[in-house]
Amino acid sequence: MFDKTFLSEKANTSYDSVMAFQRLVRKLTKENLWLYILSLLKEGPLYGYEVEKMIEKRFGFRPGKVTCYVVIYMLQKEGLIAVSQTIPSDAGPPRTYYKITKKGEELLEKAKEFLDNLRAQLFAKEKD
């Protein structure tokens, strides 16, 4: 889980105003929303609105309302997630629940390995 102070809009530290850091946060959060969605769906089926709220609660940033649904659509189109079930709702339109597929789990694991390797290389102590 992230230290939410890095992503908080209220954080007011010297690095928050550095454009390079802002770009890093944006690229690793909103521009790679698929990672967060697959990670959440690995824990169990969720519907679109739940995904959006869980990202905010768990990871400390709020994806755009439409953006979340666009990414869900693309993940479904690529076979990384699938519809688990659709349930009528008393409060509005039916809720379509999504689950991660085997292909999605494999991609998430590959992404984890990539990020773990990148982190190790970026922050490795120099060898003489």
C-alpha positions in Angstrom: 0.0 0.0 0.0 1.2 3.5 -0.8 2.1 6.1 1.8 -0.9 8.3 1.0 1.0 11.4 1.9 2.8 11.1 -1.4 -0.4 11.3 -3.3 -2.4 13.6 -1.1 -3.5 16.8 -2.6 -3.0 18.4 0.8 0.6 17.3 1.1 2.8 20.4 1.1 6.4 19.4 1.0 9.2 20.8 -1.1 9.2 17.9 -3.6 5.4 18.2 -4.3 6.1 21.3 -6.4 8.8 19.8 -8.5 7.4 19.1 -11.9 9.4 15.9 -12.4 7.9 14.4 -9.2 4.4 15.5 -10.2 4.9 13.7 -13.6 6.2 10.6 -11.9 3.1 10.4 -9.6 0.7 11.1 -12.5 2.4 8.4 -14.7 2.5 5.8 -12.0 -1.1 6.4 -10.9 -3.7 7.9 -13.3 -1.8 6.9 -16.5 -1.4 3.3 -15.4 -4.9 2.8 -13.9 -5.0 -0.7 -15.3 -2.5 -1.9 -12.7 -4.7 -0.7 -9.9 -7.9 -2.2 -11.4 -6.3 -5.6 -12.0 -4.8 -5.5 -8.5 -8.2 -4.9 -6.9 -10.0 -7.4 -9.1 -7.5 -10.1 -8.0 -9.0 -9.9 -4.6 -12.5 -10.5 -5.9 -15.2 -9.2 -8.3 -16.2 -5.5 -8.2 -18.5 -3.2 -10.2 -17.3 0.0 -11.8 -18.2 2.4 -9.1 -16.7 0.2 -6.4 -13.4 0.0 -8.4 -13.3 3.8 -8.5 -14.0 4.2 -4.8 -11.6 1.4 -3.8 -8.7 3.0 -5.8 -9.3 6.3 -3.9 -9.6 4.5 -0.5 -6.7 2.0 -1.0 -4.2 3.9 -3.1 -5.0 7.5 -2.2 -5.9 9.1 -5.5 -9.1 9.6 -7.4 -9.3 8.5 -11.0 -11.6 10.3 -13.4 -15.1 8.9 -13.3 -15.2 8.2 -17.0 -11.6 7.2 -17.1 -12.2 4.2 -14.8 -14.9 2.9 -17.1 -12.9 3.4 -20.2 -10.0 1.4 -18.7 -12.4 -1.3 -17.6 -13.8 -1.5 -21.1 -10.3 -1.8 -22.6 -9.3 -4.4 -20.1 -12.4 -6.4 -21.0 -11.7 -6.0 -24.7 -8.2 -7.3 -24.2 -9.4 -10.3 -22.3 -7.7 -9.2 -19.0 -11.0 -9.0 -17.1 -14.5 -10.5 -17.7 -18.0 -9.9 -16.6 -18.6 -12.0 -13.5 -22.3 -11.2 -13.2 -24.9 -8.4 -13.6 -27.3 -7.7 -10.7 -30.3 -5.4 -10.8 -29.9 -2.4 -8.5 -32.7 -0.6 -6.6 -30.6 2.6 -6.6 -30.0 2.9 -10.3 -28.8 0.9 -13.4 -27.9 -2.8 -13.0 -24.4 -3.4 -11.5 -22.0 -5.3 -13.7 -19.4 -7.0 -11.7 -16.0 -7.7 -13.2 -13.4 -10.4 -12.4 -9.8 -10.8 -13.4 -9.0 -13.5 -15.9 -6.0 -15.9 -16.0 -4.5 -13.6 -18.7 -5.0 -10.6 -16.4 -3.4 -12.4 -13.5 -0.4 -13.3 -15.7 0.0 -9.7 -16.9 -0.3 -8.3 -13.4 2.4 -10.7 -12.3 4.6 -9.7 -15.2 4.1 -6.0 -14.3 5.0 -6.7 -10.7 8.2 -8.4 -11.8 9.0 -5.5 -14.1 8.4 -2.9 -11.3 10.3 -4.9 -8.7 13.3 -5.2 -11.1 13.2 -1.6 -12.1 13.1 -0.5 -8.4 16.0 -2.8 -7.6 18.0 -1.4 -10.5 17.2 2.3 -9.8 18.0 2.1 -6.1 20.8 -0.4 -6.0 23.9 0.6 -4.3 26.8 1.2 -6.7 29.2 -1.6 -7.0 32.9 -0.8 -7.2 
